[in-house]
Amino acid sequence: MRAAVYYGPNKVEIADVPEPTPGAGEVKVKVGFNGICGTDLHEYYAGPIFIPTEPHPLTHQQLPLVLGHEFYDGFSWYFVLLAALAATAFVCASLVRSRTGRAWAMVRTNETVAAAIGIDVKRAKLFAFVVSSALTAFAGGLFAYYRGFVSIEAFSLYLAVQYVAMIIIGGVGSLTGAILGAAFVTVLPYVIEALLFALPGANQYAGAAFAANYAAFGLVMILFLALEPHGLMGLWRRLRVSARGVGMRP
């Protein structure tokens, strides 16, 4: 079969290599489409960094090597990230209910009134920036440890659009809304991809999945801003109030 073989810095060639035969506990995956990872680009320009130049003690692989990434079961990370989410949500909820959180809410509502009742607006803003930076650093540390390698290519414009969509869709100023927005934005691309591949001639739409995700995020954000500015939390509150109103009717 044909594969991209890495020989060293600035040297990658398409060559014929033996087709791998699955062993015990292994499967061979048919790839529909792929791309070039940022890690591979770093290996190409400045490598070898992680690619072994001598036989690896476990895999016995060494240069020249077919570029690619291994598949592994990240299920154990689910519990680590779930614990991190619970701890972060607890800290944030405690801050929101504290005197500091109430000061933040007042500053967000009206800075002039907040200053008039004795709140140090500059200090409140600075502390909010410090807390958000600490949470971002914590999340970045988890991301780096999980990936094992951090590259600027991992933080694209598409990722920034996703983060903005999480806030708008979930509901600005709501801790629960942030979690719901993150879950919605994470699942949405898979739903769009499943719908695209369910259409006749699905292979023709493989390249359109990325553009469809962009368009879907934009459309969903516009709909929420126009119809429900408070996001999913606002929608949930309206539905709950409507249900209570129906239940109270004679």
DRENDO-1510 file (C-alpha; in Angstrom, 1 decimal, always signed):
<recs>
REC; n; res; u; v; w
REC; 1; MET; +0.0; +0.0; +0.0 .
REC; 2; ARG; +1.0; +3.7; -0.4 .
REC; 3; ALA; +1.9; +5.7; +2.7 .
REC; 4; ALA; +3.6; +8.9; +3.8 .
REC; 5; VAL; +7.0; +7.9; +5.2 .
REC; 6; TYR; +9.0; +10.2; +7.4 .
REC; 7; TYR; +12.7; +10.0; +6.9 .
REC; 8; GLY; +13.9; +13.0; +8.8 .
REC; 9; PRO; +13.6; +16.9; +8.9 .
REC; 10; ASN; +12.0; +18.2; +5.7 .
REC; 11; LYS; +11.9; +14.7; +4.1 .
REC; 12; VAL; +8.6; +12.9; +3.7 .
REC; 13; GLU; +8.0; +10.6; +0.7 .
REC; 14; ILE; +5.1; +8.6; -0.6 .
REC; 15; ALA; +6.3; +5.1; -0.7 .
REC; 16; ASP; +5.1; +1.5; -1.0 .
REC; 17; VAL; +5.0; -0.2; +2.4 .
REC; 18; PRO; +3.7; -3.6; +3.5 .
REC; 19; GLU; +0.1; -3.6; +4.4 .
REC; 20; PRO; -0.3; -4.3; +8.1 .
REC; 21; THR; -1.9; -7.5; +9.3 .
REC; 22; PRO; -4.0; -7.2; +12.5 .
REC; 23; GLY; -2.7; -9.3; +15.3 .
REC; 24; ALA; -4.4; -10.6; +18.5 .
REC; 25; GLY; -6.6; -7.8; +20.0 .
REC; 26; GLU; -6.0; -5.5; +17.0 .
REC; 27; VAL; -8.3; -4.2; +14.2 .
REC; 28; LYS; -7.6; -2.7; +10.8 .
REC; 29; VAL; -9.4; +0.6; +10.2 .
REC; 30; LYS; -10.6; +1.8; +6.8 .
REC; 31; VAL; -9.9; +5.5; +6.6 .
REC; 32; GLY; -12.5; +7.6; +4.8 .
REC; 33; PHE; -10.6; +10.9; +4.8 .
REC; 34; ASN; -7.8; +12.4; +6.9 .
REC; 35; GLY; -5.6; +15.5; +7.3 .
REC; 36; ILE; -2.1; +16.6; +8.5 .
REC; 37; CYS; -1.8; +17.0; +12.2 .
REC; 38; GLY; +0.1; +19.8; +13.8 .
REC; 39; THR; +2.4; +17.3; +15.5 .
REC; 40; ASP; +3.4; +15.9; +12.1 .
REC; 41; LEU; +4.2; +19.4; +10.9 .
REC; 42; HIS; +6.5; +20.0; +13.8 .
REC; 43; GLU; +8.2; +16.7; +13.2 .
REC; 44; TYR; +8.6; +17.6; +9.5 .
REC; 45; TYR; +10.2; +21.0; +10.2 .
REC; 46; ALA; +12.1; +20.4; +13.4 .
REC; 47; GLY; +12.1; +16.7; +14.0 .
REC; 48; PRO; +12.7; +14.1; +15.0 .
REC; 49; ILE; +11.1; +15.2; +18.3 .
REC; 50; PHE; +9.0; +12.2; +19.4 .
REC; 51; ILE; +9.7; +9.9; +16.6 .
REC; 52; PRO; +12.4; +7.4; +17.7 .
REC; 53; THR; +15.7; +7.4; +15.9 .
REC; 54; GLU; +16.5; +4.1; +17.7 .
REC; 55; PRO; +14.3; +1.1; +18.2 .
REC; 56; HIS; +11.5; +2.0; +20.6 .
REC; 57; PRO; +11.5; -0.3; +23.7 .
REC; 58; LEU; +7.8; -1.2; +23.3 .
REC; 59; THR; +7.0; -0.9; +19.6 .
REC; 60; HIS; +10.5; -1.4; +18.2 .
REC; 61; GLN; +9.7; +1.2; +15.6 .
REC; 62; GLN; +12.3; +3.7; +14.4 .
REC; 63; LEU; +13.1; +5.9; +11.4 .
REC; 64; PRO; +12.0; +5.7; +8.6 .
REC; 65; LEU; +8.4; +5.7; +10.0 .
REC; 66; VAL; +4.9; +5.9; +8.5 .
REC; 67; LEU; +3.3; +9.1; +9.8 .
REC; 68; GLY; +0.1; +8.7; +11.9 .
REC; 69; HIS; -1.3; +8.4; +15.4 .
REC; 70; GLU; -2.3; +5.5; +17.5 .
REC; 71; PHE; -5.8; +4.8; +18.7 .
REC; 72; TYR; -6.3; +4.2; +22.4 .
REC; 73; ASP; -9.1; +3.9; +24.9 .
REC; 74; GLY; -9.4; +7.3; +26.7 .
REC; 75; PHE; -12.3; +6.0; +28.9 .
REC; 76; SER; -10.3; +6.5; +32.1 .
REC; 77; TRP; -10.0; +10.1; +31.3 .
REC; 78; TYR; -13.7; +10.5; +31.5 .
REC; 79; PHE; -13.6; +10.1; +35.3 .
REC; 80; VAL; -10.7; +12.5; +35.6 .
REC; 81; LEU; -12.4; +15.2; +33.6 .
REC; 82; LEU; -15.8; +14.5; +35.3 .
REC; 83; ALA; -14.1; +15.1; +38.7 .
REC; 84; ALA; -12.4; +18.3; +37.3 .
REC; 85; LEU; -15.8; +19.5; +36.0 .
REC; 86; ALA; -17.5; +18.9; +39.3 .
REC; 87; ALA; -14.7; +20.6; +41.3 .
REC; 88; THR; -14.8; +23.6; +38.9 .
REC; 89; ALA; -18.6; +23.9; +39.0 .
REC; 90; PHE; -18.5; +23.7; +42.8 .
REC; 91; VAL; -15.9; +26.5; +43.1 .
REC; 92; CYS; -17.7; +28.7; +40.5 .
REC; 93; ALA; -21.1; +28.2; +42.2 .
REC; 94; SER; -19.6; +29.0; +45.6 .
REC; 95; LEU; -18.1; +32.2; +44.1 .
REC; 96; VAL; -21.4; +33.2; +42.6 .
REC; 97; ARG; -23.3; +32.8; +45.9 .
REC; 98; SER; -20.5; +34.7; +47.8 .
REC; 99; ARG; -20.2; +38.4; +48.5 .
REC; 100; THR; -17.7; +38.5; +45.6 .
REC; 101; GLY; -20.2; +36.9; +43.2 .
REC; 102; ARG; -22.9; +39.4; +44.2 .
REC; 103; ALA; -20.5; +42.3; +43.6 .
REC; 104; TRP; -19.7; +40.9; +40.1 .
REC; 105; ALA; -23.5; +40.7; +39.4 .
REC; 106; MET; -23.9; +44.3; +40.4 .
REC; 107; VAL; -20.9; +45.5; +38.4 .
REC; 108; ARG; -22.3; +43.6; +35.4 .
REC; 109; THR; -25.7; +45.2; +35.8 .
REC; 110; ASN; -24.7; +48.8; +36.5 .
REC; 111; GLU; -21.1; +50.0; +37.3 .
REC; 112; THR; -22.3; +53.4; +38.5 .
REC; 113; VAL; -24.8; +51.9; +41.0 .
REC; 114; ALA; -22.2; +49.4; +42.1 .
REC; 115; ALA; -19.7; +52.1; +42.9 .
REC; 116; ALA; -22.3; +54.2; +44.7 .
REC; 117; ILE; -23.1; +51.4; +47.1 .
REC; 118; GLY; -19.4; +50.9; +48.0 .
REC; 119; ILE; -18.2; +48.2; +45.6 .
REC; 120; ASP; -14.7; +48.7; +44.3 .
REC; 121; VAL; -15.4; +48.2; +40.6 .
REC; 122; LYS; -11.8; +48.0; +39.5 .
REC; 123; ARG; -10.9; +45.5; +42.1 .
REC; 124; ALA; -14.0; +43.4; +41.2 .
REC; 125; LYS; -13.1; +43.4; +37.5 .
REC; 126; LEU; -9.4; +42.5; +38.3 .
REC; 127; PHE; -10.4; +39.6; +40.5 .
REC; 128; ALA; -12.8; +38.3; +37.9 .
REC; 129; PHE; -10.0; +38.4; +35.4 .
REC; 130; VAL; -7.7; +36.5; +37.8 .
REC; 131; VAL; -10.3; +33.8; +38.5 .
REC; 132; SER; -11.1; +33.3; +34.8 .
REC; 133; SER; -7.3; +33.2; +34.0 .
REC; 134; ALA; -6.8; +30.6; +36.7 .
REC; 135; LEU; -9.6; +28.4; +35.4 .
REC; 136; THR; -8.3; +28.7; +31.8 .
REC; 137; ALA; -4.8; +27.7; +33.0 .
REC; 138; PHE; -6.3; +24.7; +34.8 .
REC; 139; ALA; -8.2; +23.6; +31.7 .
REC; 140; GLY; -5.1; +24.2; +29.6 .
REC; 141; GLY; -3.0; +22.0; +31.9 .
REC; 142; LEU; -5.5; +19.2; +31.6 .
REC; 143; PHE; -5.6; +19.6; +27.8 .
REC; 144; ALA; -1.8; +19.5; +27.6 .
REC; 145; TYR; -1.5; +16.5; +29.8 .
REC; 146; TYR; -4.2; +14.7; +27.9 .
REC; 147; ARG; -2.7; +15.4; +24.5 .
REC; 148; GLY; +0.9; +15.1; +25.5 .
REC; 149; PHE; +1.8; +17.9; +23.1 .
REC; 150; VAL; +0.6; +21.5; +22.7 .
REC; 151; SER; +0.8; +23.3; +19.4 .
REC; 152; ILE; -0.7; +26.5; +18.1 .
REC; 153; GLU; -2.5; +24.6; +15.4 .
REC; 154; ALA; -4.8; +23.1; +18.0 .
REC; 155; PHE; -6.3; +26.6; +18.8 .
REC; 156; SER; -7.9; +27.6; +15.5 .
REC; 157; LEU; -10.6; +30.1; +14.6 .
REC; 158; TYR; -13.1; +27.2; +14.6 .
REC; 159; LEU; -12.3; +26.5; +18.2 .
REC; 160; ALA; -12.8; +30.2; +19.1 .
REC; 161; VAL; -16.2; +30.1; +17.3 .
REC; 162; GLN; -17.1; +27.0; +19.3 .
REC; 163; TYR; -16.3; +28.7; +22.6 .
REC; 164; VAL; -18.4; +31.8; +21.7 .
REC; 165; ALA; -21.2; +29.5; +20.6 .
REC; 166; MET; -21.1; +27.6; +24.0 .
REC; 167; ILE; -21.6; +30.9; +25.9 .
REC; 168; ILE; -24.4; +32.3; +23.6 .
REC; 169; ILE; -26.3; +29.0; +23.2 .
REC; 170; GLY; -26.0; +28.0; +26.9 .
REC; 171; GLY; -26.9; +31.4; +28.3 .
REC; 172; VAL; -24.6; +34.3; +29.3 .
REC; 173; GLY; -24.1; +34.6; +33.1 .
REC; 174; SER; -25.4; +31.1; +33.9 .
REC; 175; LEU; -23.1; +28.3; +35.2 .
REC; 176; THR; -25.6; +25.6; +34.3 .
REC; 177; GLY; -26.0; +27.3; +30.9 .
REC; 178; ALA; -22.3; +27.1; +30.3 .
REC; 179; ILE; -22.3; +23.3; +30.9 .
REC; 180; LEU; -25.4; +22.9; +28.7 .
REC; 181; GLY; -23.9; +25.0; +25.9 .
REC; 182; ALA; -20.7; +23.1; +26.0 .
REC; 183; ALA; -22.6; +19.8; +25.7 .
REC; 184; PHE; -24.8; +21.1; +22.9 .
REC; 185; VAL; -21.8; +22.5; +20.9 .
REC; 186; THR; -19.8; +19.2; +21.4 .
REC; 187; VAL; -22.7; +17.0; +20.2 .
REC; 188; LEU; -23.8; +19.3; +17.3 .
REC; 189; PRO; -21.0; +18.5; +14.8 .
REC; 190; TYR; -21.6; +14.7; +15.2 .
REC; 191; VAL; -25.3; +15.2; +14.6 .
REC; 192; ILE; -24.6; +17.3; +11.4 .
REC; 193; GLU; -22.1; +14.7; +10.2 .
REC; 194; ALA; -24.6; +11.9; +10.8 .
REC; 195; LEU; -27.3; +13.8; +8.9 .
REC; 196; LEU; -24.9; +14.5; +6.0 .
REC; 197; PHE; -23.8; +10.9; +5.7 .
REC; 198; ALA; -27.4; +9.7; +5.8 .
REC; 199; LEU; -28.1; +11.5; +2.6 .
REC; 200; PRO; -27.9; +9.7; -0.8 .
REC; 201; GLY; -24.4; +9.8; -2.2 .
REC; 202; ALA; -22.9; +10.6; +1.2 .
REC; 203; ASN; -19.3; +10.5; +0.0 .
REC; 204; GLN; -19.9; +13.6; -2.0 .
REC; 205; TYR; -20.6; +15.6; +1.2 .
REC; 206; ALA; -17.5; +14.5; +3.1 .
REC; 207; GLY; -15.7; +17.7; +2.3 .
REC; 208; ALA; -18.7; +19.8; +3.2 .
REC; 209; ALA; -19.0; +18.6; +6.8 .
REC; 210; PHE; -16.6; +21.3; +8.1 .
REC; 211; ALA; -18.3; +24.1; +6.3 .
REC; 212; ALA; -21.7; +22.8; +7.4 .
REC; 213; ASN; -20.5; +22.9; +11.1 .
REC; 214; TYR; -19.4; +26.5; +10.6 .
REC; 215; ALA; -22.8; +27.5; +9.1 .
REC; 216; ALA; -24.7; +25.6; +11.7 .
REC; 217; PHE; -22.9; +27.4; +14.6 .
REC; 218; GLY; -23.6; +30.7; +13.0 .
REC; 219; LEU; -27.2; +29.9; +12.3 .
REC; 220; VAL; -27.8; +28.6; +15.8 .
REC; 221; MET; -26.2; +31.6; +17.4 .
REC; 222; ILE; -28.2; +34.0; +15.3 .
REC; 223; LEU; -31.5; +32.2; +16.2 .
REC; 224; PHE; -30.7; +32.3; +19.9 .
REC; 225; LEU; -29.7; +35.9; +19.9 .
REC; 226; ALA; -32.8; +36.9; +18.0 .
REC; 227; LEU; -35.4; +34.6; +19.6 .
REC; 228; GLU; -33.9; +33.6; +23.0 .
REC; 229; PRO; -31.0; +35.9; +24.1 .
REC; 230; HIS; -30.7; +34.0; +27.4 .
REC; 231; GLY; -29.9; +30.8; +25.7 .
REC; 232; LEU; -30.9; +27.3; +26.7 .
REC; 233; MET; -31.3; +28.4; +30.3 .
REC; 234; GLY; -33.7; +31.1; +29.3 .
REC; 235; LEU; -35.6; +28.6; +27.2 .
REC; 236; TRP; -35.8; +26.2; +30.1 .
REC; 237; ARG; -37.1; +28.9; +32.5 .
REC; 238; ARG; -39.8; +29.9; +30.0 .
REC; 239; LEU; -40.9; +26.2; +29.6 .
REC; 240; ARG; -40.9; +25.7; +33.3 .
REC; 241; VAL; -43.0; +28.8; +33.9 .
REC; 242; SER; -45.4; +27.8; +31.1 .
REC; 243; ALA; -45.7; +24.3; +32.7 .
REC; 244; ARG; -46.5; +25.8; +36.1 .
REC; 245; GLY; -49.1; +28.0; +34.5 .
REC; 246; VAL; -50.8; +25.1; +32.8 .
REC; 247; GLY; -50.7; +23.1; +36.0 .
REC; 248; MET; -52.3; +25.9; +38.1 .
REC; 249; ARG; -55.3; +26.3; +35.7 .
REC; 250; PRO; -58.6; +25.0; +37.2 .
</recs>
